[in-house]
Amino acid sequence: MTLTTISVHDLTKRYGSFEAVSHLTLDVEPGSICGLLGPNGAGKTTAFKCILGLARPTAGSIAIEGAPVTPKTFETTAYVPERNVLHEWMTVGEHVELNRRSNPKHDPKRADELLATFKLDRRKKVKRLSKGQKTALMLILALSIRPRILVLDEPSSGLDPIFQRVVLDLMIDAAAGGATILFSSHQIGQVERAADRVAILKQGRLVLDGTVDELKGSQKIVEAIFEDSVPSLNGLAADARILRVERVGRVYRAYVREGGDEIARRLDALGPKSVSVLDLNLEDIFLNAVADAKSPEDTI
Ligand code: ATP
């Protein structure tokens, strides 16, 4: 039997009376890349800290490869936090050396390769690095131990599109080599490319969880474009199959779980310039998942 790599069961984390994470249950299976999405303040970093034993859960349980987190966990698990935890007065090379001395799994050859990939000079002091270069250094340190488990909190923070792509490829490469990755990102395109599984948090709660293909297949968009402004739709959006609508000028968009073709026919009867039934991308799914419930105005 293979053990679930990261198992989070009914995790709640409160800061005073504020619940940053509420009843989160999430399993990340070996070799999978799981992308955690959520608006600012949704609880992603808090969940990561609880998973890694850096914050004490108020309730719930966490296991990494079937066991509680101990210092030994970090020999094979690497964490790149959202904010850099580098020492400003130390050089890049000194950080790599510190990593080598403190982790028996450090691979100097891998560190060299990664320094070259990110074009980082060993002699440079951290205080002279740009924000993106600091992110790169943290990734280099994390990947230099060839971790079996990688937890990355916004790994592309401050990186330009070229290095964002490098990070994406490094994640895919690590997973192909057997690593399991849990990462958060506001770059939805990056999540769509790298993740096989996506979990979406909103106000501390898990609102959606599934494979990228499952989530994409679960909804359609019916889009109608009118000559003038969108006419009265005779209560169309009150249809329970419509999850949410958007109206921008002449464009009307309904997000539906099922019945897309029938809703398209009803819209067509109102004489628009065009009506189409479209597939969703991950950004649509994310925006739907974190949008507020249908407003009364939507049902006009
Ligand atoms: P972002 O995408 O902006 O990084 P996030 O999803 O990572 O956000 P968290 O940093 O986990 O969100 O924060 C979740 C909520 O918990 C926020 O409302 C934040 O203000 C609150 N919070 C986080 N840490 C603490 C703390 N130490 N004390 C009190 N509240 C906290």
Boltz pocket constraint, residues with backbone or C-beta under 6 A from the ligand:
constraints:
  - pocket:
      binder: B
      contacts: [[A, 15], [A, 18], [A, 20], [A, 38], [A, 39], [A, 40], [A, 41], [A, 42], [A, 43], [A, 44], [A, 45], [A, 46], [A, 47], [A, 82]]
      max_distance: 6.0
